[in-house]
Amino acid sequence: MAKWAGLRFARFGLMNNAFRMYQAERSRMLTRGFVAALLVSTCLSKQALAQENKPLPSFEQLEVAGAIIGQVLVDNQNIFDLDDPKENNFLYRFANTLHIRTRAGVIRRILLFKPGDPVLLQRIEESERLLQNTAYIYEVLIRPVAYSDGIVDIEVITRDTWTLDPGLGFSRRGGENTSKYGLKELNLIGTGAAIEWQREEGERGKTDGYQFNNDLVFGTRSRFNFTYIDGYDGTSQSISLVRPFFALDSRWSAGLFGSTSDRLISTYNNNVVTSQYRRQRNTTSIFGGLSGGLVNGWTRRYSLGLDYLDENNELVAGAPPPDQLPVDEIQVAPFVRFEVIQDQFVKTTNRDQVARPEFFLLGFSTNIKLGYASTALGSTRPAWNYAAALNQGWDLSRDRILVAKAAAAGLYADGKEEDRLFSGSFEYYVPQSNRAQTYVAIKGDSASDVTQSNQLSIGGENGLAGYPANYQTGDTRVLLSLEQRLYSDWYPFRLFRVGGGAFVDIGRAWGGDDTNNVDRDWLASVGFGLRIFSVRSAFGTVWRLDIAFPIDPEGDVPSYQIQFYRTVGF
């Protein structure tokens, strides 16, 4: 028994030792596995961190690589950034609470790209322009946020503007005072639709205006507009439904437009009414157009349509009559239209705005329309209608920009031109720094039949701020403007930008039957002023305060003019 017990004890000891050796070896293997796993995890983490910190390709690089768009993320932000301590207070929080943000779907419908599309830099840049040009968007940032296996996710960040305006305002231009009030909303419940009522009261009378506009009707690219104006000089209303060439690569367009008006047509001499008659006009226009899209940087568009005009004119009892009352007329005129646009835009700041993105077309563009009113279609007489516009910009050395524009419109009937208006301008922007710029502009106009509806005037709001409104009138007008603009970095209340400058204007209006009999020579005025830009509102409002002095005036022209008014540019 003792012998068998000793053997069992020995076997138990051997088994116990083997078990302990097995546990020790297993522990060593687990330790080595854990260390290996830890090393692998560390390496993978470092690789992932390196990949995460690696900068993403630009859109230009992504286009070259043939990347495809994955997700399009829209971050539609409110008016004020509450993560910025300068904008995190009760006033800004309250404004954000009241404001209804632009809907993400509205922003997506404006974009020219979607998931599954190849990355095209041109469409990214044009989408930014389209968003920035809406009144209800203050800032736009489009950027890639993830890129893997040829798929890129894009984020579109927008910041809203304040879009509700009570329309309160007071202005003084050319010696005339005007007050305004009303209610305007340019982003109705975040849809991008606009609705407005405004009353304007001045020395000539009162005008009420009503408008509704939606550029994305029923979630499409179609645009609807209705306007009604009831003023001291008569009434007018218009309605339109248009599917425009909304982008350079758009392939078709169509639309319908109608208007009716009953207005007094007045001419002036030294701001005094010299003739007046009543004009009743009804118009309708329908058109359709096609385009091959954007090809090698150029867009060409071709349209056909039909214009209808029914116009009646009558004298006004007790008002001075014109030398010749325009004849009543009906025109039914098929037309063709041709448009060319060169895709050459530049993004800049501190030109006509302060610290806001501005886009200048530095390529070539033109729009030409030609119609023929035929008696076979019911027209009163055969007549050719024409309208043309041209734009050419140049980006010169050191960020200097030169923009030339020209336009012509009129009617040719009975062997002569009628209602002709030619205009042209050169604008030259010469920045000295980011805070200073010289602006030079020369503008000219020439018209026929100025005793009817297109009288050209100068003074007050039409240039030459040192003179009263409509001081000179005629059928030809020339104005040279020289401004030294200053753009400050002052940002009061995070609501306004401030600028200012000095200006010199030289100009003249002459020709026709109603020229100024007191002062027919070239006029000049100098002045200086303050510009307050309401940059966080949708209305692009610029409050402009100027003091201008006429140089060597004749007659009873005041020695200075104070102008305070609301405009949309410098």
C-alpha positions, 0 to 999 in steps of 0.5 A: 500500500505504501508503495502504491501511495508513493507512486500516486504521489509521484505521478501527482507531483509530475502532473502538477509540475507539468500543469504549472509549466503549461500555465507559465508558457500560456501566460508568456504566449498571451503576454507576447500576443498582447504586446504584438497586438498593442504594437499593431494597434499603435502602428495602425493608430499612427497611420490613421492619425497621419492619414487624418492629419494629411491635408485633403486635395483641392477641388482642382486636384480632385477633378484631375484625379477623376474623383466622384462626389459622395455625400453633400453635407449642408450646414445651414447656419444662423445669422450669428456665430454663438461660438464666437464670444463677440457674437454670443450675447442676448441681442444676437441670441434673440435675433437667432431665435427669431430668425428662421434659417434657410432650409437645407433643401433650398441650398441644395436646389441652388447647387450645381452638383449632387452625389454621384457627379464627377468633381468639376471645379467650374461648377463648385465655383459657380455654385458659390457665386449663385449662393453668394448672390442670393440676398439671404446668404451672408457667407458661403464656404464649400470644401472637401471633408473626406476623400477615400478610394476616389470618393469625396464628401463635400460640405457646404457651409452657409451663414444667413443674413437678417431678412426682415426689414420694416423699410423705415428710411429717410433720404435727401437727394438733389434738394428733395426729401423722401421718407419710406416705411413698410414691411419686407421679408426676403426669406419667407419661412426659410424658403427663399421667397420674398414678400414686400409692401412699401410706401414712399412719400416725397415732395411729388407725392405718395407711392405704394408698392407690393411685390412677391417673388420666388426663385424656386417655385415648387422646388424647381428652377422656375421663378415667379414674380408679381409686382403692383405699384400705385403711385402719385404718377399712376399705377402699374402691375406685372407678372412673370413665370420664367425658367431661366438659364440659371447656370452657364451650362443650362440647356433650355429656358422658357418664360411668360411675362405680362404687364399693364400700366397707366402713368403720367409721363413728365419732362423737366427743365431745372426740376420744373415740369415742362410737359405731361401726358398720360400713357396706358400700356399693356405688354405680353411676352413669351419665349423659349431658348436653347443652349449647348451649355458651357463649351471651352469656357463659352456659353451661347444661347439662342431664343425665339419669342413673341412680344405684344404691345398696346399703347394709348396716349392722351393729354392731361387736363390742366397740364402743359402738353408736349410739343407732339403727343405720341401716336397710339400703337399696337405691335405684334413682334416675333423676335430672336435673341442671341446671348454669349457669356465667357466664363471668366469671373474673379472674386475680390473684396473692397470694391463696391462693398466693404469686406464682402465677396464681389464677383466681376465678369472679366470676360466678354458677354453680349445679349442681342435681341431683334424683333419685327412688328408686322401689319399681317399680325395686327401691328399698327405699322411695320417696325423693327425693335432692337436691344443689345448689351455688351460687357467686357472686363479686364484684370490688369496688373496689380489687381486693377480692374477695368470694366466696359459696358455698352447698351442700345435699344430703340425702334425703327419705323417709317424710315426713322429711329424712335425711342432710341437710347444708347449708353456706355461706360468705363469703370476703373478700379485702382486699389492702393491697398486693401483699405484704399482705392481710386475709382474712375468712371466715365458714363454717357447716354444719347436718346431720341424723342426726349419729350416723351419718356426717356429724358436724360437729366443730371444733378442730384441722384443722377450725378453731380451731387452738388446741384439740385435734382434734374438741374440740366436735361437734354438728349445727351448726357456725359458724367465723369466721376473720380472717387478716392474710397477708404475701407475701414476695419471698424465693425461696430456691433458686428452689424455694420462696416464703415467706409468713406471718401472724397469725390469730384464729378464733372458732367453735362446734359444738353440737346433737345427742346428742354435744356436748362436756359440758365446754365448750359455749360459743363458743371462740376462739384466736389464733396466728401461722405460717409458710407455705412454698410449694413452687412448682416442684413439681406438688403445690402443697404448702404447708408450714404451721407454726402456733403457736396459743393457746386463749383462756380454755379450760376443762378440761384444754386445753393452753395452746398447740398447735403445728401442722405439716402439709402443705396446698394453700393459705394 
